[in-house]
Amino acid sequence: MTDVKPWYLSRTIWAAVVTILVAFLGLFDVPTHGIEHGALTDAILELVTAAAGLTAIAGRLLARDRIG
């Protein structure tokens, strides 16, 4: 592995976040038997990717200095 990517684009990180989230939901007696963890991980990763893209566009549009 020689490529570097931001942590928030890692499927492994998001799978771990989903696992932790589902575990906490179980602690508070929220029913989680109908949640497919893989699909939830994919959906979260897509949302994070979209948010990162929107943030990049907004950052460039709102920037005060030009790129040199």
PyMOL Python script that loads the backbone (N, CA, C, O; Angstrom):
from pymol import cmd

cmd.read_pdbstr("""\
ATOM      1  N   MET A   1       0.829  -1.172   0.000  1.00  0.00           N
ATOM      2  CA  MET A   1       0.000   0.000   0.000  1.00  0.00           C
ATOM      3  C   MET A   1       0.881   1.246   0.000  1.00  0.00           C
ATOM      4  O   MET A   1       1.576   1.534   0.975  1.00  0.00           O
ATOM      5  N   THR A   2       0.841   1.959  -1.081  1.00  0.00           N
ATOM      6  CA  THR A   2       1.616   3.187  -1.163  1.00  0.00           C
ATOM      7  C   THR A   2       0.737   4.423  -1.288  1.00  0.00           C
ATOM      8  O   THR A   2       1.205   5.544  -1.088  1.00  0.00           O
ATOM      9  N   ASP A   3      -0.526   4.225  -1.616  1.00  0.00           N
ATOM     10  CA  ASP A   3      -1.440   5.363  -1.747  1.00  0.00           C
ATOM     11  C   ASP A   3      -1.900   5.832  -0.365  1.00  0.00           C
ATOM     12  O   ASP A   3      -2.078   5.026   0.549  1.00  0.00           O
ATOM     13  N   VAL A   4      -2.083   7.109  -0.231  1.00  0.00           N
ATOM     14  CA  VAL A   4      -2.570   7.696   1.016  1.00  0.00           C
ATOM     15  C   VAL A   4      -3.905   8.354   0.725  1.00  0.00           C
ATOM     16  O   VAL A   4      -4.064   9.062  -0.270  1.00  0.00           O
ATOM     17  N   LYS A   5      -4.875   8.106   1.620  1.00  0.00           N
ATOM     18  CA  LYS A   5      -6.175   8.742   1.477  1.00  0.00           C
ATOM     19  C   LYS A   5      -6.599   9.260   2.838  1.00  0.00           C
ATOM     20  O   LYS A   5      -6.099   8.796   3.862  1.00  0.00           O
ATOM     21  N   PRO A   6      -7.504  10.205   2.859  1.00  0.00           N
ATOM     22  CA  PRO A   6      -7.978  10.725   4.141  1.00  0.00           C
ATOM     23  C   PRO A   6      -8.683   9.629   4.944  1.00  0.00           C
ATOM     24  O   PRO A   6      -9.277   8.717   4.370  1.00  0.00           O
ATOM     25  N   TRP A   7      -8.616   9.724   6.250  1.00  0.00           N
ATOM     26  CA  TRP A   7      -9.209   8.694   7.106  1.00  0.00           C
ATOM     27  C   TRP A   7     -10.706   8.546   6.864  1.00  0.00           C
ATOM     28  O   TRP A   7     -11.247   7.446   6.980  1.00  0.00           O
ATOM     29  N   TYR A   8     -11.378   9.643   6.530  1.00  0.00           N
ATOM     30  CA  TYR A   8     -12.835   9.590   6.393  1.00  0.00           C
ATOM     31  C   TYR A   8     -13.287   8.902   5.099  1.00  0.00           C
ATOM     32  O   TYR A   8     -14.486   8.711   4.897  1.00  0.00           O
ATOM     33  N   LEU A   9     -12.358   8.532   4.228  1.00  0.00           N
ATOM     34  CA  LEU A   9     -12.711   7.769   3.032  1.00  0.00           C
ATOM     35  C   LEU A   9     -12.389   6.285   3.181  1.00  0.00           C
ATOM     36  O   LEU A   9     -12.508   5.520   2.224  1.00  0.00           O
ATOM     37  N   SER A  10     -11.987   5.885   4.363  1.00  0.00           N
ATOM     38  CA  SER A  10     -11.639   4.491   4.619  1.00  0.00           C
ATOM     39  C   SER A  10     -12.882   3.682   4.969  1.00  0.00           C
ATOM     40  O   SER A  10     -13.595   4.002   5.920  1.00  0.00           O
ATOM     41  N   ARG A  11     -13.131   2.649   4.204  1.00  0.00           N
ATOM     42  CA  ARG A  11     -14.270   1.768   4.492  1.00  0.00           C
ATOM     43  C   ARG A  11     -14.077   1.060   5.819  1.00  0.00           C
ATOM     44  O   ARG A  11     -15.052   0.795   6.522  1.00  0.00           O
ATOM     45  N   THR A  12     -12.852   0.750   6.174  1.00  0.00           N
ATOM     46  CA  THR A  12     -12.583   0.070   7.435  1.00  0.00           C
ATOM     47  C   THR A  12     -12.955   0.959   8.618  1.00  0.00           C
ATOM     48  O   THR A  12     -13.568   0.499   9.581  1.00  0.00           O
ATOM     49  N   ILE A  13     -12.583   2.225   8.539  1.00  0.00           N
ATOM     50  CA  ILE A  13     -12.929   3.152   9.620  1.00  0.00           C
ATOM     51  C   ILE A  13     -14.437   3.262   9.757  1.00  0.00           C
ATOM     52  O   ILE A  13     -14.962   3.213  10.869  1.00  0.00           O
ATOM     53  N   TRP A  14     -15.142   3.410   8.639  1.00  0.00           N
ATOM     54  CA  TRP A  14     -16.592   3.563   8.714  1.00  0.00           C
ATOM     55  C   TRP A  14     -17.288   2.286   9.158  1.00  0.00           C
ATOM     56  O   TRP A  14     -18.316   2.347   9.833  1.00  0.00           O
ATOM     57  N   ALA A  15     -16.746   1.134   8.791  1.00  0.00           N
ATOM     58  CA  ALA A  15     -17.310  -0.127   9.277  1.00  0.00           C
ATOM     59  C   ALA A  15     -17.159  -0.206  10.799  1.00  0.00           C
ATOM     60  O   ALA A  15     -18.060  -0.670  11.498  1.00  0.00           O
ATOM     61  N   ALA A  16     -16.015   0.252  11.300  1.00  0.00           N
ATOM     62  CA  ALA A  16     -15.811   0.272  12.744  1.00  0.00           C
ATOM     63  C   ALA A  16     -16.757   1.256  13.420  1.00  0.00           C
ATOM     64  O   ALA A  16     -17.300   0.961  14.485  1.00  0.00           O
ATOM     65  N   VAL A  17     -16.961   2.424  12.812  1.00  0.00           N
ATOM     66  CA  VAL A  17     -17.889   3.419  13.367  1.00  0.00           C
ATOM     67  C   VAL A  17     -19.303   2.846  13.420  1.00  0.00           C
ATOM     68  O   VAL A  17     -20.006   3.018  14.416  1.00  0.00           O
ATOM     69  N   VAL A  18     -19.720   2.168  12.360  1.00  0.00           N
ATOM     70  CA  VAL A  18     -21.061   1.566  12.331  1.00  0.00           C
ATOM     71  C   VAL A  18     -21.178   0.493  13.406  1.00  0.00           C
ATOM     72  O   VAL A  18     -22.202   0.403  14.082  1.00  0.00           O
ATOM     73  N   THR A  19     -20.150  -0.309  13.567  1.00  0.00           N
ATOM     74  CA  THR A  19     -20.171  -1.348  14.591  1.00  0.00           C
ATOM     75  C   THR A  19     -20.317  -0.745  15.981  1.00  0.00           C
ATOM     76  O   THR A  19     -21.101  -1.226  16.798  1.00  0.00           O
ATOM     77  N   ILE A  20     -19.556   0.311  16.241  1.00  0.00           N
ATOM     78  CA  ILE A  20     -19.634   0.990  17.541  1.00  0.00           C
ATOM     79  C   ILE A  20     -21.010   1.616  17.730  1.00  0.00           C
ATOM     80  O   ILE A  20     -21.592   1.523  18.811  1.00  0.00           O
ATOM     81  N   LEU A  21     -21.531   2.255  16.684  1.00  0.00           N
ATOM     82  CA  LEU A  21     -22.850   2.877  16.749  1.00  0.00           C
ATOM     83  C   LEU A  21     -23.933   1.848  17.057  1.00  0.00           C
ATOM     84  O   LEU A  21     -24.788   2.084  17.911  1.00  0.00           O
ATOM     85  N   VAL A  22     -23.902   0.725  16.376  1.00  0.00           N
ATOM     86  CA  VAL A  22     -24.903  -0.319  16.598  1.00  0.00           C
ATOM     87  C   VAL A  22     -24.776  -0.887  18.007  1.00  0.00           C
ATOM     88  O   VAL A  22     -25.779  -1.209  18.643  1.00  0.00           O
ATOM     89  N   ALA A  23     -23.542  -1.009  18.492  1.00  0.00           N
ATOM     90  CA  ALA A  23     -23.344  -1.497  19.861  1.00  0.00           C
ATOM     91  C   ALA A  23     -23.949  -0.526  20.871  1.00  0.00           C
ATOM     92  O   ALA A  23     -24.621  -0.952  21.810  1.00  0.00           O
ATOM     93  N   PHE A  24     -23.716   0.785  20.686  1.00  0.00           N
ATOM     94  CA  PHE A  24     -24.304   1.775  21.590  1.00  0.00           C
ATOM     95  C   PHE A  24     -25.823   1.789  21.500  1.00  0.00           C
ATOM     96  O   PHE A  24     -26.503   1.952  22.512  1.00  0.00           O
ATOM     97  N   LEU A  25     -26.358   1.619  20.296  1.00  0.00           N
ATOM     98  CA  LEU A  25     -27.820   1.568  20.162  1.00  0.00           C
ATOM     99  C   LEU A  25     -28.377   0.383  20.929  1.00  0.00           C
ATOM    100  O   LEU A  25     -29.442   0.477  21.538  1.00  0.00           O
ATOM    101  N   GLY A  26     -27.661  -0.728  20.900  1.00  0.00           N
ATOM    102  CA  GLY A  26     -28.082  -1.908  21.660  1.00  0.00           C
ATOM    103  C   GLY A  26     -28.077  -1.655  23.154  1.00  0.00           C
ATOM    104  O   GLY A  26     -28.930  -2.175  23.874  1.00  0.00           O
ATOM    105  N   LEU A  27     -27.122  -0.860  23.630  1.00  0.00           N
ATOM    106  CA  LEU A  27     -27.065  -0.529  25.055  1.00  0.00           C
ATOM    107  C   LEU A  27     -28.295   0.259  25.502  1.00  0.00           C
ATOM    108  O   LEU A  27     -28.730   0.148  26.648  1.00  0.00           O
ATOM    109  N   PHE A  28     -28.845   1.049  24.594  1.00  0.00           N
ATOM    110  CA  PHE A  28     -30.013   1.863  24.922  1.00  0.00           C
ATOM    111  C   PHE A  28     -31.315   1.209  24.461  1.00  0.00           C
ATOM    112  O   PHE A  28     -32.343   1.876  24.338  1.00  0.00           O
ATOM    113  N   ASP A  29     -31.262  -0.096  24.207  1.00  0.00           N
ATOM    114  CA  ASP A  29     -32.440  -0.893  23.831  1.00  0.00           C
ATOM    115  C   ASP A  29     -33.119  -0.423  22.557  1.00  0.00           C
ATOM    116  O   ASP A  29     -34.328  -0.598  22.405  1.00  0.00           O
ATOM    117  N   VAL A  30     -32.364   0.171  21.633  1.00  0.00           N
ATOM    118  CA  VAL A  30     -32.905   0.531  20.330  1.00  0.00           C
ATOM    119  C   VAL A  30     -32.802  -0.718  19.451  1.00  0.00           C
ATOM    120  O   VAL A  30     -31.716  -1.281  19.319  1.00  0.00           O
ATOM    121  N   PRO A  31     -33.910  -1.163  18.848  1.00  0.00           N
ATOM    122  CA  PRO A  31     -33.851  -2.379  18.034  1.00  0.00           C
ATOM    123  C   PRO A  31     -32.958  -2.186  16.796  1.00  0.00           C
ATOM    124  O   PRO A  31     -33.149  -1.242  16.030  1.00  0.00           O
ATOM    125  N   THR A  32     -31.995  -3.076  16.613  1.00  0.00           N
ATOM    126  CA  THR A  32     -31.057  -2.987  15.495  1.00  0.00           C
ATOM    127  C   THR A  32     -31.035  -4.256  14.654  1.00  0.00           C
ATOM    128  O   THR A  32     -30.167  -4.415  13.796  1.00  0.00           O
ATOM    129  N   HIS A  33     -31.971  -5.149  14.890  1.00  0.00           N
ATOM    130  CA  HIS A  33     -31.952  -6.421  14.160  1.00  0.00           C
ATOM    131  C   HIS A  33     -32.246  -6.257  12.669  1.00  0.00           C
ATOM    132  O   HIS A  33     -31.887  -7.139  11.888  1.00  0.00           O
ATOM    133  N   GLY A  34     -32.875  -5.183  12.249  1.00  0.00           N
ATOM    134  CA  GLY A  34     -33.198  -4.978  10.844  1.00  0.00           C
ATOM    135  C   GLY A  34     -32.143  -4.197  10.077  1.00  0.00           C
ATOM    136  O   GLY A  34     -32.293  -3.967   8.877  1.00  0.00           O
ATOM    137  N   ILE A  35     -31.079  -3.787  10.756  1.00  0.00           N
ATOM    138  CA  ILE A  35     -30.050  -2.969  10.113  1.00  0.00           C
ATOM    139  C   ILE A  35     -28.985  -3.873   9.502  1.00  0.00           C
ATOM    140  O   ILE A  35     -28.393  -4.707  10.187  1.00  0.00           O
ATOM    141  N   GLU A  36     -28.755  -3.695   8.217  1.00  0.00           N
ATOM    142  CA  GLU A  36     -27.662  -4.423   7.561  1.00  0.00           C
ATOM    143  C   GLU A  36     -26.412  -3.550   7.660  1.00  0.00           C
ATOM    144  O   GLU A  36     -26.362  -2.467   7.078  1.00  0.00           O
ATOM    145  N   HIS A  37     -25.422  -4.013   8.383  1.00  0.00           N
ATOM    146  CA  HIS A  37     -24.244  -3.204   8.690  1.00  0.00           C
ATOM    147  C   HIS A  37     -23.477  -2.792   7.443  1.00  0.00           C
ATOM    148  O   HIS A  37     -22.997  -1.661   7.362  1.00  0.00           O
ATOM    149  N   GLY A  38     -23.355  -3.681   6.478  1.00  0.00           N
ATOM    150  CA  GLY A  38     -22.629  -3.344   5.248  1.00  0.00           C
ATOM    151  C   GLY A  38     -23.309  -2.239   4.461  1.00  0.00           C
ATOM    152  O   GLY A  38     -22.646  -1.333   3.955  1.00  0.00           O
ATOM    153  N   ALA A  39     -24.616  -2.310   4.357  1.00  0.00           N
ATOM    154  CA  ALA A  39     -25.368  -1.280   3.626  1.00  0.00           C
ATOM    155  C   ALA A  39     -25.301   0.051   4.359  1.00  0.00           C
ATOM    156  O   ALA A  39     -25.203   1.104   3.728  1.00  0.00           O
ATOM    157  N   LEU A  40     -25.353   0.013   5.688  1.00  0.00           N
ATOM    158  CA  LEU A  40     -25.262   1.240   6.472  1.00  0.00           C
ATOM    159  C   LEU A  40     -23.883   1.873   6.309  1.00  0.00           C
ATOM    160  O   LEU A  40     -23.770   3.092   6.179  1.00  0.00           O
ATOM    161  N   THR A  41     -22.840   1.053   6.314  1.00  0.00           N
ATOM    162  CA  THR A  41     -21.475   1.548   6.100  1.00  0.00           C
ATOM    163  C   THR A  41     -21.357   2.206   4.737  1.00  0.00           C
ATOM    164  O   THR A  41     -20.782   3.288   4.618  1.00  0.00           O
ATOM    165  N   ASP A  42     -21.894   1.566   3.708  1.00  0.00           N
ATOM    166  CA  ASP A  42     -21.849   2.139   2.358  1.00  0.00           C
ATOM    167  C   ASP A  42     -22.579   3.477   2.295  1.00  0.00           C
ATOM    168  O   ASP A  42     -22.086   4.431   1.693  1.00  0.00           O
ATOM    169  N   ALA A  43     -23.747   3.545   2.914  1.00  0.00           N
ATOM    170  CA  ALA A  43     -24.529   4.788   2.895  1.00  0.00           C
ATOM    171  C   ALA A  43     -23.790   5.909   3.618  1.00  0.00           C
ATOM    172  O   ALA A  43     -23.754   7.042   3.137  1.00  0.00           O
ATOM    173  N   ILE A  44     -23.203   5.600   4.766  1.00  0.00           N
ATOM    174  CA  ILE A  44     -22.452   6.622   5.505  1.00  0.00           C
ATOM    175  C   ILE A  44     -21.254   7.085   4.703  1.00  0.00           C
ATOM    176  O   ILE A  44     -20.974   8.282   4.642  1.00  0.00           O
ATOM    177  N   LEU A  45     -20.541   6.151   4.085  1.00  0.00           N
ATOM    178  CA  LEU A  45     -19.371   6.509   3.287  1.00  0.00           C
ATOM    179  C   LEU A  45     -19.765   7.401   2.113  1.00  0.00           C
ATOM    180  O   LEU A  45     -19.044   8.347   1.795  1.00  0.00           O
ATOM    181  N   GLU A  46     -20.878   7.123   1.471  1.00  0.00           N
ATOM    182  CA  GLU A  46     -21.355   7.965   0.368  1.00  0.00           C
ATOM    183  C   GLU A  46     -21.719   9.362   0.859  1.00  0.00           C
ATOM    184  O   GLU A  46     -21.422  10.352   0.190  1.00  0.00           O
ATOM    185  N   LEU A  47     -22.358   9.449   2.021  1.00  0.00           N
ATOM    186  CA  LEU A  47     -22.699  10.754   2.583  1.00  0.00           C
ATOM    187  C   LEU A  47     -21.445  11.556   2.938  1.00  0.00           C
ATOM    188  O   LEU A  47     -21.377  12.760   2.691  1.00  0.00           O
ATOM    189  N   VAL A  48     -20.465  10.880   3.515  1.00  0.00           N
ATOM    190  CA  VAL A  48     -19.222  11.563   3.881  1.00  0.00           C
ATOM    191  C   VAL A  48     -18.482  12.035   2.634  1.00  0.00           C
ATOM    192  O   VAL A  48     -17.936  13.138   2.618  1.00  0.00           O
ATOM    193  N   THR A  49     -18.459  11.218   1.599  1.00  0.00           N
ATOM    194  CA  THR A  49     -17.804  11.604   0.354  1.00  0.00           C
ATOM    195  C   THR A  49     -18.498  12.812  -0.267  1.00  0.00           C
ATOM    196  O   THR A  49     -17.838  13.743  -0.730  1.00  0.00           O
ATOM    197  N   ALA A  50     -19.818  12.796  -0.276  1.00  0.00           N
ATOM    198  CA  ALA A  50     -20.569  13.931  -0.817  1.00  0.00           C
ATOM    199  C   ALA A  50     -20.326  15.188   0.015  1.00  0.00           C
ATOM    200  O   ALA A  50     -20.151  16.273  -0.540  1.00  0.00           O
ATOM    201  N   ALA A  51     -20.315  15.051   1.333  1.00  0.00           N
ATOM    202  CA  ALA A  51     -20.062  16.199   2.201  1.00  0.00           C
ATOM    203  C   ALA A  51     -18.661  16.752   1.985  1.00  0.00           C
ATOM    204  O   ALA A  51     -18.470  17.968   1.996  1.00  0.00           O
ATOM    205  N   ALA A  52     -17.682  15.880   1.789  1.00  0.00           N
ATOM    206  CA  ALA A  52     -16.313  16.333   1.542  1.00  0.00           C
ATOM    207  C   ALA A  52     -16.240  17.104   0.229  1.00  0.00           C
ATOM    208  O   ALA A  52     -15.555  18.124   0.152  1.00  0.00           O
ATOM    209  N   GLY A  53     -16.929  16.638  -0.792  1.00  0.00           N
ATOM    210  CA  GLY A  53     -16.955  17.339  -2.069  1.00  0.00           C
ATOM    211  C   GLY A  53     -17.620  18.699  -1.961  1.00  0.00           C
ATOM    212  O   GLY A  53     -17.119  19.686  -2.501  1.00  0.00           O
ATOM    213  N   LEU A  54     -18.744  18.752  -1.265  1.00  0.00           N
ATOM    214  CA  LEU A  54     -19.430  20.032  -1.077  1.00  0.00           C
ATOM    215  C   LEU A  54     -18.587  21.003  -0.254  1.00  0.00           C
ATOM    216  O   LEU A  54     -18.572  22.204  -0.526  1.00  0.00           O
ATOM    217  N   THR A  55     -17.896  20.489   0.738  1.00  0.00           N
ATOM    218  CA  THR A  55     -17.017  21.331   1.549  1.00  0.00           C
ATOM    219  C   THR A  55     -15.877  21.895   0.709  1.00  0.00           C
ATOM    220  O   THR A  55     -15.509  23.061   0.855  1.00  0.00           O
ATOM    221  N   ALA A  56     -15.326  21.075  -0.158  1.00  0.00           N
ATOM    222  CA  ALA A  56     -14.237  21.538  -1.028  1.00  0.00           C
ATOM    223  C   ALA A  56     -14.716  22.645  -1.966  1.00  0.00           C
ATOM    224  O   ALA A  56     -14.026  23.645  -2.161  1.00  0.00           O
ATOM    225  N   ILE A  57     -15.897  22.458  -2.541  1.00  0.00           N
ATOM    226  CA  ILE A  57     -16.446  23.474  -3.445  1.00  0.00           C
ATOM    227  C   ILE A  57     -16.750  24.757  -2.675  1.00  0.00           C
ATOM    228  O   ILE A  57     -16.394  25.848  -3.121  1.00  0.00           O
ATOM    229  N   ALA A  58     -17.408  24.631  -1.519  1.00  0.00           N
ATOM    230  CA  ALA A  58     -17.737  25.807  -0.719  1.00  0.00           C
ATOM    231  C   ALA A  58     -16.473  26.522  -0.263  1.00  0.00           C
ATOM    232  O   ALA A  58     -16.416  27.752  -0.258  1.00  0.00           O
ATOM    233  N   GLY A  59     -15.466  25.756   0.118  1.00  0.00           N
ATOM    234  CA  GLY A  59     -14.211  26.354   0.553  1.00  0.00           C
ATOM    235  C   GLY A  59     -13.548  27.164  -0.540  1.00  0.00           C
ATOM    236  O   GLY A  59     -13.009  28.241  -0.287  1.00  0.00           O
ATOM    237  N   ARG A  60     -13.589  26.648  -1.748  1.00  0.00           N
ATOM    238  CA  ARG A  60     -12.982  27.376  -2.862  1.00  0.00           C
ATOM    239  C   ARG A  60     -13.805  28.610  -3.216  1.00  0.00           C
ATOM    240  O   ARG A  60     -13.238  29.664  -3.505  1.00  0.00           O
ATOM    241  N   LEU A  61     -15.123  28.497  -3.197  1.00  0.00           N
ATOM    242  CA  LEU A  61     -15.973  29.638  -3.536  1.00  0.00           C
ATOM    243  C   LEU A  61     -15.892  30.740  -2.484  1.00  0.00           C
ATOM    244  O   LEU A  61     -16.012  31.918  -2.821  1.00  0.00           O
ATOM    245  N   LEU A  62     -15.695  30.387  -1.248  1.00  0.00           N
ATOM    246  CA  LEU A  62     -15.657  31.358  -0.158  1.00  0.00           C
ATOM    247  C   LEU A  62     -14.235  31.821   0.179  1.00  0.00           C
ATOM    248  O   LEU A  62     -14.050  32.654   1.066  1.00  0.00           O
ATOM    249  N   ALA A  63     -13.266  31.301  -0.501  1.00  0.00           N
ATOM    250  CA  ALA A  63     -11.870  31.641  -0.185  1.00  0.00           C
ATOM    251  C   ALA A  63     -11.586  33.112  -0.500  1.00  0.00           C
ATOM    252  O   ALA A  63     -12.153  33.690  -1.427  1.00  0.00           O
ATOM    253  N   ARG A  64     -10.709  33.685   0.282  1.00  0.00           N
ATOM    254  CA  ARG A  64     -10.347  35.075   0.093  1.00  0.00           C
ATOM    255  C   ARG A  64      -9.091  35.222  -0.766  1.00  0.00           C
ATOM    256  O   ARG A  64      -8.873  36.271  -1.371  1.00  0.00           O
ATOM    257  N   ASP A  65      -8.279  34.189  -0.820  1.00  0.00           N
ATOM    258  CA  ASP A  65      -7.028  34.240  -1.572  1.00  0.00           C
ATOM    259  C   ASP A  65      -7.116  33.308  -2.775  1.00  0.00           C
ATOM    260  O   ASP A  65      -7.843  32.315  -2.759  1.00  0.00           O
ATOM    261  N   ARG A  66      -6.366  33.647  -3.810  1.00  0.00           N
ATOM    262  CA  ARG A  66      -6.365  32.768  -4.976  1.00  0.00           C
ATOM    263  C   ARG A  66      -5.314  31.674  -4.816  1.00  0.00           C
ATOM    264  O   ARG A  66      -4.364  31.797  -4.042  1.00  0.00           O
ATOM    265  N   ILE A  67      -5.515  30.628  -5.558  1.00  0.00           N
ATOM    266  CA  ILE A  67      -4.588  29.498  -5.534  1.00  0.00           C
ATOM    267  C   ILE A  67      -3.378  29.862  -6.369  1.00  0.00           C
ATOM    268  O   ILE A  67      -3.525  30.322  -7.501  1.00  0.00           O
ATOM    269  N   GLY A  68      -2.198  29.665  -5.836  1.00  0.00           N
ATOM    270  CA  GLY A  68      -0.993  30.065  -6.547  1.00  0.00           C
ATOM    271  C   GLY A  68      -0.186  28.966  -7.087  1.00  0.00           C
ATOM    272  O   GLY A  68       0.852  29.208  -7.704  1.00  0.00           O
TER     273      GLY A  68
END
""", "prot")
cmd.dss("prot")
cmd.show_as("cartoon", "prot")
cmd.util.cbc("prot")
cmd.orient("prot")
